[in-house]
Amino acid sequence: MNADLYHAAFRSTRRQFLGRATASLGGFALASLLDPSATRAAAGLSNLPAVKAKAKRLIYLFQSGGPPQHDTFDYKPHLDKVHGKETPASVFNGQRLTGMTAGQSSFPVARSTFNFQQHGKSRAWVCDAMPHLAGVVDELCFIRSMHTEAINHDPAITFLQTGFQIAGRPSIGAWMSYGLGSENENLPAFVAMLSGKGDQPLYDRLWGAGFLPSVHQGVRFRSGKDPVLYLNNPDGFSAGLRRKTLDHLGDLNRLRLDVTGDPEIETRIAQYEMAYRMQTSVPELTDISKEPASTFELYGEDARQPGTYAYNALIARRLSERGVRFVQLFHRGWDTHGSLPTQLRTRCKETDQATAGLIKDLKQRGLLEDTIVVWGGEFGRTVYCQGDLTAKSYGRDHHPRCFTMWVAGGAFKAGFTFGATDDYGYSIVENPVSVHDLHATLLHQFGVNHERLTFKFQGRHFRLTDVQGRVVAPLLA
């Protein structure tokens, strides 16, 4: 066979192969615009529900930096007795320390400077920096026994978002989009929003699709005139002209698809069509001018200001009531290596009222029963002080062995606390819950068996929970 014939045969075979791949990958993107249920059936996902779904949507309030469990929800009165004393070696139990405190010659115990009280019928402990959240504790399911594998921010945040410490895998929102689709054809299934300031960067890959078709990646909403980049028409470019342009662009893309069989081309077509529909849906969504005064009494006046956590929380509610499957808020600034009391009060002032307001708002609208709200960071903080310990200030280093998260709605037990840590808040003594366990339990509430939500990539079937994870039944109502 001469070289030209060989290459022609190779190209033909490659097109046939990619064409078949398109039927199982990229073709889903365009088909989902017309019939999402048919798309899931073609992907082999139509039989995913293992139990009756209790939840339809999820709002993840990610507090980036690692909120300190000792100073928020895991009250440790024993620390008052041992404040300033060296942390016993028996508490460390050989655990590795981060490079930021491994060189310290002294590890004095730092008690919390915050006052704690029990609240609600559940008698849950909450620090005095979160008075609004204290008022809704009977809606919350506290998990005091979370633990993770990573000790530094980037791998720890990546692990919470993707189930793996190394970047490149799909985020939890992308998995939700892939497995369950959207309830609103005019808005994306997955939206991400950022607020706050901090030294730790947040990358687009944290809401990315990884190796899933890119139609499942999160769409980032920004503050300002254009919530979604490049959504508005340029000056002098009419809606009719945009429609004609998209039609011609679609024709060109389909011609190219016939040649290459590249599944991402159909994904691109789908995203262009979604963007066109979002030109109408997003401005309506982000127009909060018709919200009553009572809304801002719930969320706080900051909710009127785009870019704030409170504004994002309000938009999260508006997205959820419109059927968006997964909404994720990232709020930076919880990395309290020093001046913890000052930093923590600032973070709580930024988030406390809006978080509690979101819970109340969802409940009064009848949405909380099938909407899951998750609150937490990537790890906890140490019981010992990082840096100088004074009467009014201290810092805490990263701590992956235990931390606190809470969940509300979606048929999780309300007014419930699960798991426990030792007197120093350093190690788990009851009912450990891993990141994979949390992911498995969240998927379960959507009626999905986490072991069956898979995607084949490079010869292996991947899933959000990797090869681990269990449903934590005691957390469920």
C-alpha positions as CSV (number, residue, x, y, z in Angstrom):
1,M,0.0,0.0,0.0
2,N,1.4,3.4,-0.9
3,A,1.7,6.2,1.6
4,D,-1.3,8.2,0.3
5,L,-3.6,5.2,0.4
6,Y,-2.3,4.2,3.9
7,H,-3.0,7.6,5.3
8,A,-6.4,7.8,3.6
9,A,-7.4,4.4,5.2
10,F,-6.0,5.6,8.5
11,R,-8.1,8.8,8.4
12,S,-11.2,6.9,7.5
13,T,-10.7,4.4,10.3
14,R,-10.1,7.2,12.8
15,R,-13.2,9.0,11.7
16,Q,-15.3,5.9,12.2
17,F,-13.8,5.3,15.6
18,L,-14.4,8.9,16.7
19,G,-17.8,8.8,15.2
20,R,-18.7,5.9,17.4
21,A,-17.2,7.7,20.4
22,T,-19.3,10.7,19.5
23,A,-22.4,8.6,20.0
24,S,-21.4,7.9,23.5
25,L,-19.9,11.3,24.5
26,G,-20.3,14.5,22.6
27,G,-23.6,13.6,21.1
28,F,-25.1,13.7,24.6
29,A,-24.4,17.5,24.8
30,L,-26.5,18.4,21.8
31,A,-29.2,15.8,22.5
32,S,-29.5,17.1,26.0
33,L,-30.8,20.4,24.7
34,L,-33.8,18.5,23.2
35,D,-34.3,15.6,25.6
36,P,-32.2,15.3,28.7
37,S,-33.7,11.9,29.7
38,A,-32.9,10.4,26.4
39,T,-29.3,11.6,26.8
40,R,-29.0,10.0,30.2
41,A,-30.4,6.8,28.8
42,A,-27.9,6.7,26.0
43,A,-25.1,7.3,28.5
44,G,-26.3,4.3,30.5
45,L,-27.3,6.5,33.4
46,S,-31.1,6.0,33.2
47,N,-31.0,3.3,35.9
48,L,-28.8,5.2,38.3
49,P,-31.3,5.9,41.0
50,A,-30.9,3.2,43.6
51,V,-33.4,4.7,46.1
52,K,-36.1,7.3,45.8
53,A,-34.5,10.6,45.4
54,K,-34.9,12.9,48.4
55,A,-33.1,15.9,46.9
56,K,-33.3,17.8,43.6
57,R,-30.6,20.4,44.0
58,L,-27.6,21.3,46.1
59,I,-26.0,24.6,47.3
60,Y,-22.5,24.2,48.5
61,L,-21.2,27.0,50.7
62,F,-17.5,26.4,50.6
63,Q,-15.5,28.4,53.2
64,S,-12.0,28.5,51.6
65,G,-9.0,28.4,53.9
66,G,-10.2,26.0,56.7
67,P,-12.5,27.4,59.4
68,P,-11.3,26.6,62.9
69,Q,-13.5,24.0,64.5
70,H,-12.5,25.0,68.1
71,D,-13.7,28.5,67.5
72,T,-17.0,27.8,65.7
73,F,-18.9,24.6,66.5
74,D,-16.8,22.1,68.3
75,Y,-16.7,23.5,71.8
76,K,-13.9,22.3,74.0
77,P,-14.1,23.5,77.7
78,H,-11.1,21.4,78.6
79,L,-8.9,23.9,76.8
80,D,-9.6,26.5,79.4
81,K,-7.8,24.3,81.9
82,V,-4.7,23.6,79.8
83,H,-4.5,27.0,78.0
84,G,-0.8,27.9,77.5
85,K,0.5,24.5,78.4
86,E,2.4,22.3,76.0
87,T,0.2,20.0,73.9
88,P,1.0,16.5,75.2
89,A,2.9,14.1,72.9
90,S,0.0,11.7,73.3
91,V,-2.3,14.1,71.6
92,F,0.0,14.4,68.5
93,N,0.3,10.6,68.3
94,G,3.0,10.9,65.6
95,Q,1.0,13.1,63.2
96,R,3.0,15.0,60.7
97,L,3.0,18.8,60.9
98,T,2.9,21.3,58.1
99,G,6.1,23.1,57.3
100,M,4.7,26.3,58.9
101,T,4.8,25.0,62.4
102,A,7.1,21.9,62.2
103,G,10.0,24.1,63.2
104,Q,8.3,25.5,66.3
105,S,10.1,24.6,69.6
106,S,6.9,25.0,71.5
107,F,3.3,24.0,70.9
108,P,1.1,25.7,73.5
109,V,-2.6,24.9,73.7
110,A,-4.8,27.9,72.6
111,R,-8.2,28.0,74.1
112,S,-10.9,29.8,72.1
113,T,-11.5,33.5,73.0
114,F,-15.1,33.2,71.7
115,N,-18.0,32.5,74.0
116,F,-20.1,29.4,73.3
117,Q,-23.7,28.8,74.1
118,Q,-26.2,26.0,73.3
119,H,-29.1,26.9,71.1
120,G,-32.4,25.5,70.0
121,K,-34.1,22.3,71.0
122,S,-31.0,20.4,69.7
123,R,-28.8,22.3,72.2
124,A,-26.0,22.6,69.6
125,W,-22.9,24.6,70.6
126,V,-22.3,27.7,68.5
127,C,-19.7,30.5,69.1
128,D,-21.0,34.1,69.7
129,A,-19.6,35.3,66.4
130,M,-22.5,33.5,64.6
131,P,-25.7,34.7,66.2
132,H,-27.8,34.4,63.1
133,L,-26.7,30.8,62.5
134,A,-27.3,30.0,66.1
135,G,-31.0,30.8,65.4
136,V,-31.3,28.0,62.8
137,V,-29.4,25.2,64.5
138,D,-32.5,23.0,64.6
139,E,-32.3,22.9,60.8
140,L,-28.7,21.8,60.7
141,C,-27.0,18.4,60.8
142,F,-23.5,18.9,62.2
143,I,-20.7,16.5,61.3
144,R,-17.9,17.0,63.9
145,S,-15.9,14.1,62.7
146,M,-14.9,15.0,59.1
147,H,-11.3,14.1,58.2
148,T,-9.3,14.4,55.0
149,E,-6.0,13.2,53.5
150,A,-4.4,16.5,52.5
151,I,-2.5,18.9,54.8
152,N,-2.0,21.9,52.4
153,H,-4.7,24.1,50.8
154,D,-4.6,23.3,47.1
155,P,-4.6,19.5,47.3
156,A,-7.2,19.7,50.2
157,I,-9.5,22.0,48.3
158,T,-9.1,19.9,45.1
159,F,-9.9,16.7,47.2
160,L,-13.1,18.2,48.6
161,Q,-14.2,19.3,45.1
162,T,-13.2,16.3,43.0
163,G,-12.5,13.4,45.3
164,F,-8.8,13.4,44.4
165,Q,-5.9,15.5,45.5
166,I,-4.3,15.9,42.0
167,A,-6.0,18.3,39.6
168,G,-7.6,17.0,36.5
169,R,-10.7,15.1,37.6
170,P,-14.3,16.3,37.4
171,S,-15.7,18.5,40.2
172,I,-18.7,17.3,42.2
173,G,-20.9,19.8,40.4
174,A,-19.8,18.4,37.0
175,W,-20.6,14.8,38.2
176,M,-24.0,16.0,39.3
177,S,-24.6,17.6,35.9
178,Y,-23.4,14.5,34.1
179,G,-25.5,12.1,36.2
180,L,-28.7,14.1,36.7
181,G,-28.8,16.8,34.1
182,S,-30.6,20.1,34.6
183,E,-34.2,21.0,35.4
184,N,-34.0,24.3,33.4
185,E,-33.0,24.3,29.8
186,N,-32.3,28.1,29.9
187,L,-29.7,28.0,32.7
188,P,-26.7,25.8,33.2
189,A,-26.9,22.8,35.5
190,F,-23.9,24.0,37.5
191,V,-23.0,27.6,38.6
192,A,-20.0,28.8,40.7
193,M,-19.6,32.2,42.4
194,L,-16.7,33.7,44.3
195,S,-16.5,36.2,47.1
196,G,-14.1,37.4,49.8
197,K,-10.4,38.0,49.8
198,G,-7.5,35.7,50.8
199,D,-4.0,34.6,49.9
200,Q,-5.2,31.2,48.6
201,P,-6.1,31.2,44.9
202,L,-9.1,29.5,43.6
203,Y,-8.8,28.0,40.1
204,D,-11.4,27.4,37.4
205,R,-10.6,23.7,37.5
206,L,-12.3,23.5,40.9
207,W,-15.6,23.8,39.1
208,G,-14.3,22.2,35.9
209,A,-15.5,19.1,34.1
210,G,-12.1,17.3,34.0
211,F,-12.4,14.4,31.6
212,L,-16.2,14.6,31.3
213,P,-17.6,16.4,28.3
214,S,-17.0,20.1,28.9
215,V,-20.8,20.9,28.7
216,H,-20.8,19.7,32.4
217,Q,-18.3,22.3,33.7
218,G,-19.6,25.0,36.1
219,V,-20.4,28.4,34.7
220,R,-18.9,31.1,36.8
221,F,-21.1,34.1,37.6
222,R,-19.2,37.3,38.3
223,S,-20.2,40.6,39.9
224,G,-20.6,43.7,37.8
225,K,-22.3,44.5,34.5
226,D,-21.7,41.1,32.8
227,P,-22.4,38.2,35.2
228,V,-21.3,35.8,32.5
229,L,-18.4,36.7,30.3
230,Y,-19.1,37.4,26.6
231,L,-22.9,36.8,27.1
232,N,-24.0,40.2,25.9
233,N,-24.0,41.2,22.3
234,P,-21.3,43.7,21.3
235,D,-22.5,47.2,20.5
236,G,-24.2,47.3,17.1
237,F,-24.8,43.5,17.1
238,S,-28.5,42.7,17.2
239,A,-30.2,39.7,18.6
240,G,-31.3,38.6,15.1
241,L,-27.8,38.9,13.7
242,R,-26.5,36.8,16.6
243,R,-29.1,34.1,15.9
244,K,-28.1,34.0,12.2
245,T,-24.4,33.9,13.2
246,L,-25.0,31.0,15.5
247,D,-27.0,29.1,12.9
248,H,-24.2,29.5,10.3
249,L,-21.5,28.7,13.0
250,G,-23.5,25.6,13.8
251,D,-23.6,24.5,10.2
252,L,-19.8,25.0,10.0
253,N,-19.2,23.0,13.2
254,R,-21.3,20.1,12.0
255,L,-19.4,20.0,8.7
256,R,-16.2,19.8,10.8
257,L,-17.8,17.2,13.0
258,D,-18.5,15.0,10.0
259,V,-14.8,15.1,9.2
260,T,-13.2,14.6,12.6
261,G,-15.9,13.0,14.8
262,D,-14.6,15.2,17.7
263,P,-17.2,15.0,20.5
264,E,-16.2,18.4,21.8
265,I,-17.6,20.0,18.7
266,E,-21.1,19.0,19.6
267,T,-20.4,20.2,23.1
268,R,-19.4,23.5,21.7
269,I,-22.6,23.7,19.7
270,A,-24.6,23.0,22.8
271,Q,-22.8,25.7,24.8
272,Y,-23.4,28.3,22.1
273,E,-27.1,27.5,22.2
274,M,-27.1,27.6,26.0
275,A,-25.4,31.0,25.9
276,Y,-28.0,32.3,23.5
277,R,-30.8,31.3,25.8
278,M,-29.0,32.7,28.8
279,Q,-29.0,36.1,27.2
280,T,-32.6,36.3,28.4
281,S,-32.6,34.1,31.5
282,V,-29.5,35.6,33.2
283,P,-30.6,39.3,33.3
284,E,-33.9,38.2,34.7
285,L,-32.2,36.0,37.3
286,T,-29.7,38.7,38.5
287,D,-32.3,41.5,38.6
288,I,-33.1,41.7,42.3
289,S,-34.8,45.0,42.2
290,K,-38.2,43.3,42.7
291,E,-37.2,41.4,45.8
292,P,-39.2,42.7,48.8
293,A,-37.6,44.4,51.7
294,S,-38.1,41.3,53.8
295,T,-35.5,39.5,51.6
296,F,-32.8,42.0,52.6
297,E,-33.9,41.7,56.2
298,L,-33.1,38.0,55.9
299,Y,-29.8,38.2,54.0
300,G,-28.6,41.6,55.1
301,E,-28.1,44.8,53.2
302,D,-24.9,43.4,51.7
303,A,-27.2,41.3,49.5
304,R,-27.9,44.4,47.4
305,Q,-24.2,44.6,46.5
306,P,-23.0,42.3,43.7
307,G,-19.8,40.4,44.5
308,T,-20.6,40.0,48.2
309,Y,-21.2,36.6,49.9
310,A,-24.7,37.8,50.8
311,Y,-25.5,38.7,47.2
312,N,-24.2,35.4,46.0
313,A,-26.3,33.6,48.6
314,L,-29.4,35.4,47.4
315,I,-28.6,34.5,43.8
316,A,-28.1,30.9,44.9
317,R,-31.6,30.8,46.1
318,R,-32.9,32.3,42.9
319,L,-30.9,29.8,40.8
320,S,-32.2,26.9,42.9
321,E,-35.8,27.9,42.6
322,R,-35.3,28.0,38.9
323,G,-34.1,24.4,38.8
324,V,-30.3,24.8,38.7
325,R,-28.9,21.5,39.9
326,F,-25.7,22.6,41.7
327,V,-24.7,26.0,43.0
328,Q,-21.4,26.5,44.6
329,L,-20.3,29.6,46.6
330,F,-16.6,30.0,47.3
331,H,-15.8,32.5,50.1
332,R,-12.1,33.2,50.8
333,G,-10.3,34.4,53.9
334,W,-10.6,31.6,56.5
335,D,-6.9,30.8,56.6
336,T,-6.2,31.9,60.2
337,H,-2.5,31.3,60.8
338,G,-2.4,34.5,62.9
339,S,-4.7,37.1,64.4
340,L,-7.4,34.4,64.4
341,P,-10.0,36.3,66.7
342,T,-10.0,39.3,64.4
343,Q,-10.1,37.4,61.2
344,L,-12.8,35.0,62.3
345,R,-15.1,37.8,63.4
346,T,-14.7,39.5,60.1
347,R,-15.4,36.3,58.1
348,C,-18.5,35.6,60.3
349,K,-19.7,39.2,59.9
350,E,-19.5,38.6,56.1
351,T,-21.3,35.3,56.0
352,D,-23.4,34.6,59.2
353,Q,-26.6,36.5,58.4
354,A,-26.7,35.5,54.8
355,T,-26.1,31.8,55.5
356,A,-28.9,31.8,58.1
357,G,-31.0,33.9,55.8
358,L,-30.6,31.3,53.0
359,I,-31.7,28.5,55.2
360,K,-34.8,30.5,56.4
361,D,-35.6,31.6,52.8
362,L,-35.4,28.1,51.4
363,K,-37.6,26.8,54.2
364,Q,-40.3,29.4,53.9
365,R,-40.5,28.8,50.1
366,G,-40.9,25.0,50.6
367,L,-37.5,24.4,48.9
368,L,-35.4,23.2,51.9
369,E,-37.0,19.8,52.0
370,D,-35.5,18.9,48.6
371,T,-32.5,21.3,48.5
372,I,-29.3,20.3,50.3
373,V,-27.2,23.0,51.8
374,V,-23.6,22.1,52.7
375,W,-21.2,24.4,54.7
376,G,-17.5,23.7,55.3
377,G,-13.9,24.2,54.3
378,E,-11.1,21.9,53.2
379,F,-9.8,21.0,56.7
380,G,-9.7,22.1,60.3
381,R,-7.1,23.9,62.5
382,T,-4.8,22.8,65.2
383,V,-5.4,23.1,68.9
384,Y,-2.0,24.4,69.5
385,C,-1.0,28.0,68.7
386,Q,0.9,28.9,65.6
387,G,3.2,31.9,66.3
388,D,2.9,34.0,69.5
389,L,0.1,33.2,72.0
390,T,-1.2,36.3,73.8
391,A,-4.2,37.0,76.0
392,K,-6.2,38.3,73.0
393,S,-4.7,36.7,69.9
394,Y,-3.4,33.4,68.5
395,G,-3.2,31.5,65.3
396,R,-3.9,27.9,64.2
397,D,-2.2,25.8,61.6
398,H,-3.8,23.4,59.1
399,H,-5.3,20.2,60.6
400,P,-6.7,17.4,58.4
401,R,-7.4,14.8,61.2
402,C,-10.7,16.3,62.2
403,F,-12.9,19.3,61.3
404,T,-16.6,20.2,61.4
405,M,-19.0,20.6,58.5
406,W,-22.8,20.9,58.5
407,V,-25.6,19.9,56.1
408,A,-29.2,21.1,56.0
409,G,-32.3,20.1,54.1
410,G,-32.6,17.3,51.5
411,A,-33.8,14.8,54.2
412,F,-30.7,15.0,56.3
413,K,-31.5,14.9,60.0
414,A,-32.3,18.3,61.3
415,G,-31.1,19.4,64.8
416,F,-28.6,16.6,64.9
417,T,-24.9,16.3,65.8
418,F,-22.8,13.4,64.5
419,G,-19.3,12.3,65.5
420,A,-17.0,13.6,68.2
421,T,-13.4,14.6,68.8
422,D,-11.2,14.2,71.9
423,D,-10.9,16.9,74.6
424,Y,-8.3,18.7,72.5
425,G,-10.3,18.7,69.3
426,Y,-7.3,17.0,67.7
427,S,-8.4,13.4,66.8
428,I,-11.8,11.7,66.1
429,V,-13.1,9.5,68.9
430,E,-16.6,8.7,67.4
431,N,-18.0,8.0,63.9
432,P,-15.3,9.3,61.5
433,V,-16.6,10.6,58.2
434,S,-14.3,10.8,55.2
435,V,-14.6,13.1,52.2
436,H,-15.6,10.1,50.1
437,D,-18.2,9.2,52.6
438,L,-19.7,12.7,52.4
439,H,-19.8,12.6,48.6
440,A,-21.4,9.1,48.6
441,T,-24.1,10.3,51.1
442,L,-24.9,13.4,49.1
443,L,-25.3,11.4,45.9
444,H,-27.5,8.9,47.7
445,Q,-29.9,11.7,48.6
446,F,-30.3,12.3,44.9
447,G,-31.2,8.7,44.4
448,V,-27.8,7.8,43.0
449,N,-25.6,4.9,44.0
450,H,-22.1,6.4,44.0
451,E,-20.5,3.2,42.8
452,R,-22.6,3.3,39.6
453,L,-22.0,6.9,38.6
454,T,-18.9,6.3,36.5
455,F,-17.2,7.5,33.3
456,K,-14.7,5.5,31.3
457,F,-11.5,7.5,30.7
458,Q,-8.1,6.1,29.4
459,G,-9.3,2.5,29.9
460,R,-10.6,2.9,33.5
461,H,-14.0,3.6,34.9
462,F,-13.7,6.6,37.2
463,R,-16.1,7.9,39.8
464,L,-16.4,10.8,42.2
465,T,-15.7,8.5,45.2
466,D,-12.7,6.8,43.5
467,V,-12.6,3.3,45.1
468,Q,-13.9,4.3,48.5
469,G,-16.9,5.9,50.2
470,R,-19.9,4.7,52.1
471,V,-23.3,6.2,52.7
472,V,-23.5,7.5,56.3
473,A,-27.0,6.3,57.1
474,P,-27.2,7.9,60.6
475,L,-27.1,11.3,59.0
476,L,-30.3,10.7,57.1
477,A,-33.8,11.3,58.3
